[in-house]
Amino acid sequence: MSSKIVIDPVTRVEGHGKVTINLDENNKVKDSFFHIVEFRGFERFIQGHPYWEAPVLVQRLCGICPVSHHLAAAKAIDQIVGLEPDDLSMPTQKIRKLLHFGQVFQSHALHFFYLASPDLLFGSDIDPAKRNVVGVAMEYPELAKKGILMRKFGQEIIRMIAGKRIHGISASPGGVHKKVTVKERDYFLNGKDMPSVDTMIEWSKEIIDFIKVYHSKNSKWLNEFATYPSGHLGLVNKENGFLELYDGNLRAIDSNGNITLNDIANDDYQDYFYEGVEKWSYLKFPYLKHLGRDKGWNRVGPLARLNVCEGISTPHAAFERLAFMAANNGKTNNRTMFSHWARLIEMLYCAEMMKELLEDDDILSNDLTRRGERRREGVGIIEAPRGTLIHHYEVDEKDRITRCNLIVSTTHNNEPMNQAVSWVANNVISGVPKITEGMMNQVEVAIRAYDPCLSCATHAIGQMPLEISMYDHLGNLIDLKRS
């Protein structure tokens, strides 16, 4: 009989998940799994609704990244009313992008300052009573204050455009509901009642300086922890292959930087992707058809996006990307813990883009709606904070949704997260006689680096205690840890 270690649920992530590690009679890891243990139903219960309700309904998938689902669905619905992204009015495109950059900015701030920074600042072995955002605020008050205000800035951008910070409404078929007023725009530019967008840029640069120093002091751990070869997937700008978060072509590379998916159009994604299933998880496993299940999976998110792009269009983020690449000698980066550095570079990029858009008078225009020739199908792909997000809808002659397919960012990262758990299991836990708090947390650190939004793939209720049980090869309980 083999032994088993269970972590249920994983903490400091959005949503609920569980880890199981199976050991043999010598306490060596036999296999490990990252489970999504609750069932999701959005793809089914959205059927029968009018297509124009989709952007409102699907954002209820999550309270952390609702804007991403709202805009991905909106892009798909635009196609149903006959419009490609470039067919929308320039004011509409820019207002949607401003909304999107505000969302990515606040979500990245939430993850780094609230969820990831305790791991980086305190390490894995410290008392969990301190290893949290409250502990960060007590010991690093200025860092915590900036994190709170940076997230607030992004949320206020969302509120301005969508009416409220969470589950607001902005996009309509072929347009947006409202323009930005001069007073609203100046609120973010002048910095009278809250830090300005220029301050957001400066603070983003400061936190990148912090992470660069952190990497120089902790290079061995960051270079080795949960490092394994993988593919990388993300959108790139259609013109120059640069970093693209709102609308671009799909590009994938392998662990050595060789292109495995060469800038395909969003509408063609079905020709290149399959979704595998496993009996131990409700979350699917996307992969490239031509590479197969074992070799065709990809990471998505900040690390993947910096790997697949050829540059960044804003000056400060472009400079920081070069430093990021130099840290890995210009090679494709397969080091999981570098995700945090990549995420902060994207924060800086979003701050620069918000400034550019806030200073653009197009967002003050009333030219907000377009219409084209009605279609029966629409695909919307966007780069959510956590990675590539796909929404696909089919509708009937009565405008009702008949089919919905959602490939969420965390779904793409399902296999990579399982690989991360396997690395920790084999390199940290395998062969040990007793569970420690540090071992428990290192499994979660590897998962948290992906900023998984399990809420987008599950619905759960109840408390979230963390428990790991260790059994010997006879099935006897020999160690138990609870948080």
N, C-alpha and C positions, 0 to 999 in steps of 0.2 A: 504494500500500500504506500502511495506517495504522500508527501506532506504538502500543505497548501498555506499560502499567505494571502489574506484578503484585505484590501484597503477599500472601505465603503463608508461614505462616499469620498471622492477626491475633493479637497477643499481649495478655497481661493481661486475658483474658476466660476464661470457663469453657467449654472446648471448642475446636473447630477451625473456622476459616473462612478465606476467601481473598477478596481484593479485586482486581478487574481494572479498569484505566482505559485506555480506548482513545483515542488521539490521532490527529489528522489530520496532513497534511504541514506544517502551520504550528504544530505542537505545541499546538493547541487541543483541549480535551476534546470528543470526539465522543459517548461514552457511558461509563457506569461501572456496575459490578455488585458486590454483596456476595454471594458464593457460600457456601452450605453444601455442602461437597464430599464428605461421607460419608453413607452410607445408614443410616436408623434402621428398626427392625423391631418395636417393641413392640406396635403395633396389631395385628400379625399373630400373633406368637408367644404372645400372651396368650390367644388363642382356644383353646377346649377346656379351659381350666383352670376349676375351680369358682369361682364369683363371689366367695366369701369370701377367696380368695387374692389378689384384685386389689390391695388396699391394701399388701400385702407385696411383690408383684412389681413394681408400677409405680414404687415409690420407687427402684428400682435404675436408673431413668433417669438419676439424678444423685447425686453425693455432696455437692453444695452445697445443694440445696433438696429433699431427699427427703421432709421433713415435708409440704411443700406437695402433692406427689403423693399421699402417704399419706392426707392428709385429704380431698383432692378425690375420690379413689377411695372413701374411707369414706362421704362424703356420698352418692355415687351408690349404693353398696351398701346404705346405710340405706333408700333408696327401694325397692330390690328386696325388702327385708324389710318394706316397708309403712310406712315412717316418713319424714315431712318433718323438716327441721332442728328445728323447734319441738316436735316430738313426743318428742324425746329427753329424758331426765331432765335437770333443771337441773345436777346435778353433772357429768354427761357433757358437756353443752354447755360448761360453764365449764372443765373440764379440757382439752378439745380446744382451746378458745380460748387458754388459757394456753400450751399446746404451740405453737400457731400464732404467738402473739406472740413467744415465745422464738425461734422459727425466723426470723421476719422481722427481729427485733432483731439476731441474730447475723449474718444474711446481709447486712444493710445495713452493719453494722460491718465485715465482711470487705471489701465492695466499696469503701467510702469510704476506710478506712485502708490497706488492702493494695493495691488496684488503682487507685483514682482519685486519691488524694492525691499520688502522685508527679507526675502531670500538673499539678496545681494548685500544688504547692509549688515545683517546679523548672522548669516550662515545657517547651516542646516541643524546644528546641534543645540542651539539656544532654546530656552524654554518657549513653547508655543504661545504662552501668555504674553510674551513680549514680541514675538515674531509676527507682527501684524501692523496695520496702518496706524493704530493707536501708539504702538511702540515707536514707530517712525516719527510720529508727531511729537512725542515726548523727547526723543533724543536728537532729532534733526528738524527742529521747528520751522526753519526757513525753507528747507526742501519741501516739507509737507505743505506749507502755506502756498508756495508757488504751484505745487501740484494741484491743490484745490482750486486756485484761481485760474489755472490753465484749463482745467476741465470745465469750469464755469464759463469761461470765454466761449469755448466751442458750443456749450449748451445754449448760451444766449444767442449765438448765430442761428442755431436751429429754431429757437423760440421766435426770433424775428421773422423768419421765413415761413415756418410751419405753424405758428400760433402757440405752440407749447413745446417744452423741452423733450417730452416723451410722447410718442404716438400722435404727433401733430399731422396736419394735412397740407401738403404743398402742391404736389404734382397732380395734374388732370390729364386726360387723354390729349396728347399733342401740345401740352403747355404747362403753365403753373397758374395758381389761383390769384396771386397778387404780386405786385412789384415791390421793390424796396424803396422806402421814402428817404429823402435827404436827412431828415432827423434821425431815422434809424441807422443810416449809414454812418453819420457823424459820431454817433454814440460809440462806435468801435474804433473810429479813426482818431478821435480827440483825446481819449483817455481821461475825461473829467470825472466820470462816475465809476469807472472801472479801468484796470490796466488796458492800454491800447493794443492794437495789433502789432505795433512796433515793439512793444514790451514783450509780447508773445514770441516774437522772433528772437529777441535778445535772450529771453529765458530758455528758449529751446536750444540756442547755441551754448548756453551755460551748462545745461544738463548733458549735452553731448560731450562737452569738455570733461564733465564728471565721469561719464562712462568710459572715456578714453583713458583717463588716469586709472580707473578701476581695472580696466583690461590690462594695463601695463603692470599693475601690482599683483594681478591674479591670473596671469596668462596661462600657466600650466593647467589649472583647473578649467578655465573657460575654453581652452583649446581642445581638451580631451573629453570633458563631460558630455555624454550623450551625443558623441560625434560618430556619424555613420554615413555611407554614400547614399544619395537619393537623387531623384529627379526634382526639378523645380518648375513651377507653372505660374504664369501671370499674364496680365494684359500689358502690351507695349504700344506706344504711340504709333499710329498708322504711317506717319510721315518719316520719323527718324529713329524709331525703336527705343525712345526714351521712356522713363517711368510714366505710367498712365494709370490713373485710378478711376476715371469715369467712363471713358469709351475708347477702346482700342482693339487690336488683334490679339488672339491667344498665341502665346509662345511658350514652349517647354524646352528644357535642356536636361541632359543627364548630369551625373555627378562630376564629370570632367569638362562640362561646358559645351558638349556637342549638341546641336539642335535636334530635338526629337519631335517637335511640333512647330512648323515653320509659319508663324504669323497668319493663322487661319481666321476667317471671318466668324463672328459670333454665331450666325445662323447655321454654320456647318458643324457645330460642336458634336452633334449626334453621330456624325460620320467617324468621329475619332475616339469617343469615350464609351466605355462600358461601366456598369456599376456592379461590382461583386457583392455577395452577401455571405455572412457567416451565422451559424446558429446561435452563437453566444453574444451577439450584439444586434440592436435594432438599427445601428448606423451602417450605411453601405460603404463600400470600398471602391471609389472610382479609379479607373486606370485607362491608359491609352491602349486601344484595341491592337494596334500593330506590334506593341511590345509585350502584351500579355499581362496577366494578373501579377506575376512575380516580379517583373521588371518595369511595368508601365505606371506604377504609382508615383505621385509627385507631392512634394511639400508645396504649400501656398502660404501667402502672407508676406510680411516685410522682408524676411531673409530671402525668400524665393524671388520677390519682385526686384530686389537689388541685384540678384544673380542674373536674372533674365534680361534686364534693361541694359541699354548701351549708354545711358547718361541720365541726367536730371536737368530740367529746364530752368530751375531757379538757381541763382548764383551761390548762395550760402549752402544749400543742400547739395549742390553739385560738388562743391569743395569738400564737404564732409564725406561724400560718397567715395572720393578718391582716397581719403585717409582710411576709410573702411576697407576698401579693396586692397590697399597696400599692406594692411595687417595680415592678409592671407596671400601675400605675394601675387596679387592680381588673379588668383585662381578662383574657380567656383567654390563658394564657401558652404561646406556641409556641417558646420559646427553649430549645434542647436542653440547654445548660449549666446551666440552672436545675434540672435533674433532681437534681443533687447536693444542693442546698438542700432540695428537696422530700423527698428521701430521709432527710435528717437530721431533718426535722420528723416523719416517720413513725417514726423511731427513738425520738424523745421520746414520741410517742403510745403506742408499744408498751411503753416503760418504765413509763409511767403506768398502762396497762392491766394489766401484770403485777403491779404493786403492788396494784391494786384486786382482782384475782383471788386473789392470795396471801393477802390479808386476809379473804377470803370463806370462811366455814366450810363452804360447800357442797362445796368441793373435797376435804373430809375425809370425805364421805359414802360409804356403800357402795351407794347407789342408782344403779347404773351401767348397767343394761341394759333395753331395751324391745323389743317385737316388735309387728308389725302384720299386715296381710293381704298375702301374697306377691304380687309383681308380676314382670313380665318385662323391665322396663327401668328404668334409673336414670341420672340426670344429677347430677353434682356440680360446682359452680363455686365457686372460691375466689380470693381475691387473693393470689397468690404474691408474693414480694419483687419480682419483675420485672414483675408485671402479672397480668391476668386469665387464669386457668387453667381449662380445661374438660375434664372427664372424662365420657364417655358410654358406657354398657355395655348390651348386650342379652343375655339368657340364655334357654336352652331349658328344657324341662320337667325335664331331668336336672340342672339347676343349673349347666350349663356356659356359659361366655361364648361367644357366637356372633358378636358384633360389638363392636369397641372403637374409639372415635374420641377422639383427644386433640388439643386445640388448646392448645398451650403458649404461655406468655407471649411468649417470643421469636419465636414464629410470628406473633403479632399485630404485633410490632415489626419484622417483616421489611421491609415497605415503608418505614416510617420510617427504618430504618437505611440502606436503599438511598438514600433521599432525603438523609440526612446525608452519605454518601459522595459523592453527586453534588454537594452544596454545596461540600465541600472541594475536589473535583476541579476545579470550575469557578472557585472563588474563590482557590485557593491554588496549584494545580498547573498549570492551563491556561496555555500559552504559555511556560513556563520551559524553559531549555535543559538543565538538569541537576537530578537528584534530590538533595535534601538530607535529612539525618536528621530535621530538623524537619518537613519535608513528610510524610515517612513517618509520623511519630508523630501529626500532626494528623488523618490519616485514622482512625487507631486511637482517638484521643481522642474523635472524634465517635461512633464505635461504642461505645466503653466507657461513654459517658454513659448508655446504655440498660442497662448491666450485663447484657449478653446471656449466657444460659446455653445455649450451643450444645451442651453435653453432653446436654441434654434432647431435642435434635433429631438427634444424631449419635453415632456410636461411632468412635473413632479410636485408632491406636496409633503409636508411634514418636516421634521427636524433633520439636521445634517451632522450627526455624530460621526467621527472618524474612528474606525476600529480595524485593527490588524490582528488576525489570529494565526499562530504558527502551530502546526500539527506534526508529530513525528511520523515515521513511516508505518506505525501501527494505528494511526488515527487518534492518538492521545493528544489533548491540548497541553502544550508545554510552555506557551507564552501568549500573553494577551496585552495589547496596548489600546487605550482609548484616549481620545482628546476631549 
